[in-house]
């Protein structure tokens, strides 16, 4: 063995780790946050949580990513600690799938099928297909599939390069003695733990071990304790993630650590105690990539089966380590809990992070609507407590805009798909519109306050007209929020005709006031108040229109807002003019 063998091995390792990273990124983008949403919604049953944890980890090829995501769920209040336990147990099983894929390097046989299963045979095919998909397809989903294929091809090529470069290890007495030293259970376990903690991926460290097995110098006596240590070292990413979270996040990270320590220590104690009497002969045999995959899977599957009925012990253990405070026992402030959904850990999965932003933005929209409707209600009868409530709601909405806006700015610096980037832009526009609606609520509340202080009131006719106008405003606000929640494009198309009618109502209400003013049936002072109210109404409808247009723009290619507004409001658009006519009849002033 010479320096060139070592350089080849390092190069193979670099390609292996890079390929795993590229493939993982492609898988996360392809999932678009859907896997995380499934985890969030379907983990109330512990057995289902275990199966989901295993399934999601097998798909994204990273138990670290799954456990870090779960830490974020608990930190943001989406998931309870009892639900997280099952997912963590399952993640430890799901991560063993990678070892089976990498064990394909050991496939032997003369048949075409068996030959094609070897990485050196199918990796180039995957790489070619991946390059074609990335270079020629315009669809984001095809590009993601291409990324996955290229990542997998690079990963397998790196694995094959490592396996080839370590063959001289068997002839090197220094390397053989070093590997023999790791057959000591404690030293082997520490070696696996340190390696995995450094590269922060048990899948990668198991892959490195499988590559070393190709040299024939690694026995099962060496491989087993290294595999055990790798399971404990895999807890490092979750521990780092949990360190910056609340007590729930820290407990979740500790559950992952305690579970892996308990299962590793228990296995080694039982296995080596039996070996002291039985002396397992296979320990002296050279380990293979398939053998490593079998041990890794069997160990984790048996551990889940044994530990599953006793998960409550893990929960009690972490609560003993980090006791529950009185403050935690009391229900936290609802706004704070909702904002916690914007956890920085979710930034690594942009699709899911955007979904969380939308959920929080929906809450923001509800607060804006509540503030507006409460302010409108005060035009009939002013109430000081209601006035304070409007101010409080407007402050909450401002806080939401700051938090969501800052989070989206952070998210924009991540590698987003084209669709995610467009959704992010729409969200930024929509939260601005919701914030402005709450500002108009303050303005309307101020008008009601002025009327109360000066003991002013609308004439009976003005009240009747304003009631019709108010009905139209409430309808457009309700519809626009529903459009935002459901992304209903058909409903979104109904906003613009209603906005047109509201503009018409604004003009008509002012005209009628001027007539009453000339006849001495109304005062100039009330005219100013009415003008302020109608202007704010009109601005609210404009923001509702912006929300609907943003969503239509997101779902249509080459969509230009101004061109769309001009085209739908033209006299040639029969559907639009018919709908406007229908709405004018519906909101006819008395």
C-alpha positions in Angstrom: 0.0 0.0 0.0 1.4 3.4 -1.0 0.4 7.1 -0.8 -1.6 6.8 -4.1 -3.9 4.1 -2.6 -4.5 6.5 0.4 -5.3 9.4 -2.0 -7.7 7.2 -4.0 -9.4 6.1 -0.8 -9.8 9.7 0.3 -11.1 10.7 -3.1 -13.6 7.9 -3.0 -14.7 8.9 0.4 -15.2 12.5 -0.7 -17.3 11.3 -3.7 -19.3 9.0 -1.4 -20.1 11.8 1.1 -20.9 14.3 -1.7 -23.1 11.8 -3.5 -25.0 11.1 -0.3 -25.5 14.8 0.3 -26.7 15.5 -3.3 -29.1 12.5 -3.2 -30.5 13.5 0.1 -31.1 17.1 -1.1 -32.8 15.8 -4.2 -35.1 13.5 -2.1 -36.0 16.4 0.2 -36.9 18.6 -2.7 -38.9 15.9 -4.5 -40.9 15.3 -1.3 -41.7 19.1 -1.2 -42.3 18.9 2.6 -45.0 16.2 2.2 -43.1 13.6 4.2 -42.8 16.1 7.1 -46.5 16.9 6.9 -47.3 13.2 7.1 -45.1 12.8 10.2 -46.8 15.8 11.8 -50.3 14.6 11.2 -50.1 10.8 11.6 -48.1 10.2 14.7 -50.8 10.0 17.4 -50.5 6.2 17.3 -47.1 5.0 18.6 -46.9 2.0 16.2 -47.8 4.2 13.3 -45.2 6.7 14.5 -42.5 3.9 14.4 -43.6 2.9 10.9 -43.7 6.4 9.6 -40.3 7.2 11.2 -38.8 4.2 9.5 -40.5 4.9 6.1 -39.6 8.6 6.0 -35.9 7.9 7.0 -35.7 5.1 4.4 -36.9 7.6 1.7 -34.7 10.6 2.7 -31.8 8.3 3.6 -30.9 10.1 6.8 -32.0 9.3 10.4 -30.2 12.5 11.4 -32.5 14.6 9.2 -35.6 12.8 10.6 -34.6 13.2 14.3 -33.6 16.9 13.8 -37.0 17.5 12.2 -38.7 15.8 15.1 -36.7 18.0 17.6 -38.1 21.0 15.6 -41.6 19.6 15.8 -41.5 19.2 19.6 -39.8 22.6 20.0 -42.6 24.3 18.0 -45.4 22.5 19.8 -46.5 20.5 16.7 -45.7 17.2 18.2 -45.7 15.8 21.8 -42.8 14.1 23.3 -44.7 10.8 23.5 -45.3 11.0 19.7 -41.6 11.8 19.0 -40.4 8.6 20.8 -42.0 6.4 18.2 -40.6 8.3 15.2 -37.1 8.2 16.7 -37.3 4.4 17.2 -38.5 4.1 13.6 -35.8 6.4 12.2 -33.1 4.0 13.6 -34.6 1.2 11.6 -35.1 3.3 8.4 -31.5 4.3 8.3 -30.4 0.7 7.8 -31.8 0.7 4.3 -28.8 2.6 3.1 -26.5 -0.3 4.2 -28.5 -2.7 2.1 -28.2 -0.5 -1.0 -24.4 -0.2 -0.5 -24.1 -3.9 0.0 -24.8 -4.3 -3.8 -21.0 -3.9 -4.2 -20.8 -7.5 -3.0 -23.1 -8.9 -5.7 -21.5 -11.7 -7.7 -22.8 -13.8 -10.5 -22.5 -14.4 -14.2 -26.1 -13.7 -15.2 -26.9 -10.4 -16.9 -29.4 -9.5 -14.1 -26.8 -10.0 -11.3 -24.1 -8.2 -13.3 -26.4 -5.3 -13.8 -27.0 -5.0 -10.0 -23.4 -4.2 -9.5 -22.8 -0.4 -9.0 -20.2 -0.3 -11.8 -22.9 -1.5 -14.2 -26.0 0.6 -13.3 -24.4 3.7 -11.9 -23.3 5.1 -15.3 -26.8 4.4 -16.6 -28.4 6.4 -13.7 -25.9 9.2 -14.2 -26.7 9.5 -17.9 -30.4 9.5 -17.3 -30.0 12.0 -14.4 -27.9 14.4 -16.6 -30.5 14.2 -19.4 -33.4 15.0 -17.0 -31.5 17.9 -15.4 -30.3 19.3 -18.7 -33.3 18.9 -21.0 -36.5 18.9 -18.8 -38.1 22.1 -17.7 -40.2 20.5 -15.0 -39.0 20.9 -11.4 -40.0 17.3 -10.5 -37.9 15.8 -13.4 -34.9 17.9 -12.3 -35.3 16.6 -8.7 -35.4 13.0 -10.0 -32.3 13.7 -12.1 -30.5 15.1 -9.0 -31.4 12.0 -7.0 -30.0 9.7 -9.8 -26.8 11.7 -10.2 -26.3 11.7 -6.4 -26.9 8.0 -6.2 -24.5 7.3 -9.1 -21.8 9.5 -7.5 -22.4 7.8 -4.1 -22.0 4.3 -5.6 -19.0 5.3 -7.7 -17.3 6.7 -4.5 -18.2 3.5 -2.7 -16.7 1.3 -5.4 -13.6 3.6 -5.5 -13.1 3.2 -1.7 -13.6 -0.5 -1.9 -11.0 -0.9 -4.6 -8.4 1.4 -2.9 -8.5 -0.5 0.4 -7.7 -4.0 -1.1 -4.0 -3.6 -0.2 -5.0 -3.2 3.5 -5.0 -7.0 3.8 -1.2 -7.0 3.0 -0.3 -4.2 5.3 0.6 -5.5 8.8 0.3 -2.0 10.3 -3.3 -1.6 9.1 -4.2 -5.2 10.1 -2.9 -4.5 13.6 -4.8 -1.3 13.9 -8.0 -3.0 12.8 -7.3 -5.8 15.2 -7.1 -3.3 18.0 -10.7 -2.2 17.3 -11.9 -5.8 17.9 -11.7 -4.8 21.5 -15.4 -4.0 22.2 -14.8 -0.7 24.0 -12.2 0.6 21.5 -14.2 -0.5 18.5 -17.4 1.2 19.9 -15.5 4.4 20.6 -14.0 4.4 17.0 -17.5 4.0 15.5 -18.9 6.7 17.8 -16.2 9.2 17.1 -16.3 8.6 13.3 -20.1 9.0 13.1 -20.1 12.1 15.4 -17.5 13.8 13.2 -19.2 13.1 9.8 -22.7 13.3 11.5 -24.2 10.4 9.4 -24.5 6.8 10.6 -25.3 5.8 7.0 -22.0 7.3 5.8 -20.0 5.7 8.5 -21.6 2.3 7.9 -20.8 2.8 4.2 -17.1 3.5 5.0 -17.1 0.3 7.2 -18.6 -1.7 4.3 -15.9 -0.3 1.9 -13.2 -1.4 4.4 -14.7 -4.9 4.5 -13.8 -5.2 0.8 -10.1 -5.5 1.8 -10.9 -8.7 3.8 -8.9 -7.3 6.7 -12.0 -6.4 8.8 -13.4 -9.3 10.9 -16.9 -9.4 12.5 -15.1 -9.0 15.8 -14.0 -5.6 14.6 -17.2 -4.7 12.7 -19.7 -5.4 15.4 -18.5 -2.9 18.1 -17.9 -0.3 15.4 -21.5 -0.6 14.3 -22.6 -0.3 17.9 -20.6 2.9 18.3 -22.0 4.3 15.1 -25.5 4.1 16.5 -24.6 6.2 19.5 -22.6 8.7 17.3 -25.6 9.2 15.1 -27.2 11.1 18.1 -24.8 14.1 17.6 -26.9 16.1 15.1 -30.0 15.8 17.2 -28.1 16.9 20.4 -26.7 19.9 18.6 -30.2 20.8 17.3 -31.8 20.3 20.7 -29.2 22.5 22.4 -30.7 25.6 20.9 -34.3 24.7 21.5 -36.7 24.8 24.5 -36.9 22.1 27.1 -39.1 19.9 24.9 -36.5 20.0 22.1 -33.7 19.1 24.6 -35.8 16.2 26.0 -36.4 14.9 22.4 -32.7 14.9 21.6 -32.0 13.1 24.9 -34.5 10.4 24.1 -32.6 9.7 21.0 -29.3 9.5 22.9 -30.7 7.5 25.8 -32.4 5.0 23.5 -29.2 4.4 21.5 -27.0 4.1 24.6 -29.4 1.7 26.3 -29.8 -0.6 23.3 -26.0 -0.5 22.5 -24.9 -1.2 26.1 -27.6 -3.9 26.5 -26.6 -5.7 23.3 -22.9 -5.6 24.0 -23.3 -6.8 27.6 -25.5 -9.7 26.5 -23.6 -10.6 23.3 -20.1 -10.6 24.9 -21.4 -12.3 28.0 -22.7 -15.2 25.9 -19.5 -15.1 23.7 -17.4 -15.6 26.9 -19.0 -19.1 27.2 -20.0 -20.0 23.6 -17.2 -18.4 21.6 -18.9 -17.4 18.4 -16.8 -18.7 15.5 -18.0 -16.2 13.0 -16.3 -13.3 14.9 -12.9 -14.3 13.4 -14.3 -14.5 9.8 -13.8 -11.6 7.4 -16.8 -9.3 7.4 -18.6 -8.5 4.1 -20.8 -5.5 3.1 -23.9 -7.8 3.2 -22.9 -9.1 6.6 -22.6 -5.5 8.0 -26.0 -4.7 6.5 -27.6 -7.8 8.2 -26.0 -6.9 11.6 -27.0 -3.3 11.4 -30.6 -4.1 10.4 -31.1 -7.0 12.9 -29.7 -5.0 15.8 -32.0 -2.0 15.2 -35.2 -4.1 14.4 -34.7 -6.3 17.5 -34.0 -3.2 19.6 -37.3 -1.5 18.5 -39.3 -4.7 19.2 -37.8 -5.0 22.7 -38.0 -1.3 23.6 -41.4 -0.5 22.1 -43.5 -1.6 25.1 -41.2 0.4 27.4 -41.0 3.8 25.7 -42.6 5.3 28.8 -39.4 4.5 30.6 -37.5 6.7 28.1 -40.0 9.5 28.7 -39.6 9.3 32.5 -35.9 9.2 32.2 -35.7 12.5 30.2 -38.2 14.1 32.6 -35.9 13.1 35.5 -33.0 14.7 33.6 -34.9 17.8 32.6 -37.9 18.2 35.1 -41.1 19.9 34.0 -41.4 23.4 35.4 -44.6 25.1 36.7 -44.4 27.5 33.8 -44.5 24.6 31.3 -47.5 23.1 33.0 -49.5 26.3 32.5 -50.8 26.8 29.0 -48.5 29.0 27.0 -49.6 32.2 25.2 -51.4 31.2 22.0 -49.7 33.8 19.8 -46.3 32.7 21.0 -47.2 29.1 20.4 -48.3 29.8 16.8 -45.2 31.8 16.1 -43.1 28.9 17.4 -44.2 27.0 14.3 -41.5 29.0 12.4 -38.6 26.9 13.8 -35.2 27.5 12.2 -34.7 23.7 11.9 -37.4 23.6 9.3 -35.3 25.8 7.0 -33.4 22.7 5.8 -36.7 21.4 4.3 -38.0 24.5 2.4 -41.2 22.8 1.2 -42.3 22.1 4.8 -41.0 25.5 6.1 -43.2 27.2 3.5 -46.2 25.2 4.6 -45.6 26.2 8.2 -45.3 29.9 7.1 -48.7 29.6 5.4 -50.3 28.0 8.5 -49.0 31.0 10.6 -50.1 33.4 7.9 -53.6 31.9 8.0 -53.7 32.7 11.8 -52.5 36.3 10.9 -55.4 36.6 8.4 -57.9 35.6 11.0 -56.6 38.3 13.4 -56.8 40.9 10.6 -60.4 39.9 9.9 -61.4 40.0 13.6 -59.9 43.4 14.0 -61.7 44.8 10.9 -65.1 43.3 11.7 -64.8 44.5 15.3 -64.0 48.1 14.1 -66.9 48.0 11.6 -69.2 47.0 14.4 -68.3 50.1 16.4 -69.6 52.3 13.6 -73.1 51.5 15.0 -72.1 51.6 18.7 -68.7 52.6 20.0 -67.2 50.5 22.8 -64.0 51.4 24.6 -63.1 47.7 25.3 -63.7 46.8 21.7 -61.5 49.7 20.7 -58.6 48.4 22.8 -59.1 44.9 21.4 -58.7 46.3 17.8 -55.5 48.0 18.8 -54.3 44.7 20.5 -55.2 42.7 17.4 -53.4 45.1 15.1 -50.2 44.8 17.2 -50.5 41.0 17.0 -50.8 41.2 13.2 -47.7 43.5 13.1 -45.8 41.0 15.2 -46.9 38.2 12.8 -45.7 40.2 9.8 -42.3 40.8 11.3 -41.8 37.2 12.3 -43.1 35.6 9.1 -41.2 38.2 7.0 -37.9 37.6 8.8 -38.4 33.8 8.5 -39.1 34.0 4.8 -36.0 36.2 4.2 -33.9 33.5 5.9 -35.7 30.8 3.8 -35.0 32.8 0.6 -31.3 32.3 1.0 -31.7 28.5 0.9 -31.7 26.5 -2.3 -35.3 26.7 -3.3 -37.1 25.1 -6.2 -38.8 27.5 -8.7 -42.2 26.7 -7.3 -41.1 27.2 -3.7 -39.5 30.5 -4.7 -42.8 31.7 -6.3 -44.8 30.6 -3.2 -42.4 32.5 -1.0 -42.9 35.6 -3.0 -46.7 35.2 -2.9 -46.6 34.8 0.9 -44.5 37.9 1.3 -47.1 39.9 -0.7 -50.1 38.4 1.1 -48.8 39.0 4.7 -48.3 42.6 3.7 -51.9 42.9 2.5 -53.2 41.3 5.7 -51.2 43.8 7.8 -52.6 46.7 5.8 -56.2 45.4 6.4 -55.5 45.6 10.1 -54.2 49.1 9.7 -57.5 50.1 8.0 -59.3 48.5 10.9 -57.5 51.0 13.2 -58.6 53.9 10.9 -62.2 52.8 10.9 -62.1 52.4 14.7 -60.7 56.0 14.9 -63.7 57.2 12.8 -66.1 55.4 15.2 -64.3 57.0 18.2 -64.5 60.5 16.6 -68.3 60.0 16.1 -68.7 59.0 19.7 -66.6 61.9 21.1 -68.5 64.5 18.9 -71.8 62.8 19.4 -72.3 62.4 15.7 -74.4 59.8 13.9 -75.3 58.8 10.3 -78.7 59.6 9.0 -81.1 56.7 8.6 -80.6 56.6 4.8 -76.8 56.7 5.2 -77.0 53.8 7.7 -79.0 51.8 5.2 -76.5 52.5 2.4 -73.5 51.8 4.6 -75.0 48.5 5.7 -75.1 47.3 2.1 -71.5 48.5 1.5 -70.4 46.8 4.7 -72.0 43.5 3.6 -70.0 43.7 0.4 -66.7 44.4 2.3 -67.3 41.5 4.7 -68.0 39.2 1.8 -64.8 40.1 -0.1 -62.7 39.8 3.1 -64.2 36.4 3.9 -63.8 35.2 0.3 -60.2 36.3 0.0 -59.2 34.6 3.3 -60.9 31.4 2.1 -59.1 31.7 -1.2 -55.8 32.0 0.7 -56.5 29.1 2.9 -57.8 26.7 0.2 -55.9 28.1 -2.8 -59.3 27.9 -4.7 -58.6 29.4 -8.1 -62.2 29.4 -9.2 -63.1 31.4 -6.0 -60.2 33.7 -6.6 -61.6 34.7 -10.0 -64.8 35.9 -8.2 -62.8 38.5 -6.2 -62.1 41.0 -9.0 -65.8 41.4 -10.0 -66.7 42.0 -6.4 -63.9 44.6 -6.0 -65.3 46.4 -9.1 -68.7 46.5 -7.5 -67.2 47.9 -4.2 -65.5 50.7 -6.2 -68.9 51.4 -7.7 -70.6 51.4 -4.3 -67.9 53.8 -3.0 -68.7 56.4 -5.7 -72.5 55.9 -5.3 -72.4 56.3 -1.5 -70.4 59.6 -1.8 -72.8 60.9 -4.6 -75.8 60.2 -2.4 -74.2 62.0 0.5 -73.6 65.0 -1.6 -77.3 65.1 -2.6 -78.4 64.9 1.1 -75.9 67.6 1.9 -77.3 70.0 -0.7 -80.8 69.3 0.7 -79.6 70.0 4.3 -80.3 66.4 5.4 -76.6 65.8 6.4 -73.7 67.7 7.8 -70.2 68.4 6.3 -68.6 66.9 9.4 -70.4 63.6 8.9 -69.4 63.8 5.3 -65.8 63.8 6.3 -66.3 60.7 8.5 -68.3 58.9 5.8 -65.5 59.7 3.2 -62.9 58.3 5.6 -64.9 55.1 6.2 -65.6 54.5 2.5 -62.0 55.2 1.5 -60.8 52.6 4.1 -63.4 50.1 2.8 -62.2 50.6 -0.8 -58.6 50.1 0.3 -59.5 46.9 2.1 -61.1 45.6 -1.1 -57.9 46.5 -3.0 -55.8 44.4 -0.7 -58.3 41.5 -1.0 -57.9 41.8 -4.8 -54.1 41.7 -4.4 -54.3 38.4 -2.4 -56.5 36.7 -5.1 -54.3 38.0 -7.9 -51.1 36.8 -6.2 -52.5 33.2 -6.0 -53.7 33.3 -9.6 -50.3 34.5 -10.6 -48.7 31.6 -8.7 -50.7 29.0 -10.6 -50.5 30.4 -14.1 -47.4 30.8 -16.3 -46.6 34.2 -17.8 -49.2 35.8 -15.7 -49.0 39.6 -15.5 -51.1 41.2 -12.8 -51.8 44.5 -14.7 -52.6 42.7 -18.0 -54.9 40.4 -16.2 -56.8 43.2 -14.5 -57.2 45.0 -17.8 -58.3 41.9 -19.6 -60.9 40.8 -17.2 -62.4 44.3 -16.7 -62.6 45.0 -20.4 -66.1 45.2 -22.1 -65.3 42.2 -24.2 -65.1 39.9 -21.1 -68.7 38.7 -21.0 -68.3 36.5 -18.0 -66.8 39.4 -16.0 -69.4 41.9 -16.9 -72.2 39.4 -16.3 -70.9 38.7 -12.8 -70.5 42.4 -12.1 -74.1 43.0 -13.1 -75.3 40.1 -10.9 -73.3 41.5 -7.9 -74.7 45.1 -8.4 -78.2 43.6 -8.2 -77.2 41.8 -5.0 -75.6 44.8 -3.4 -78.2 47.3 -4.6 -78.3 50.5 -2.5 -81.8 51.3 -1.1 
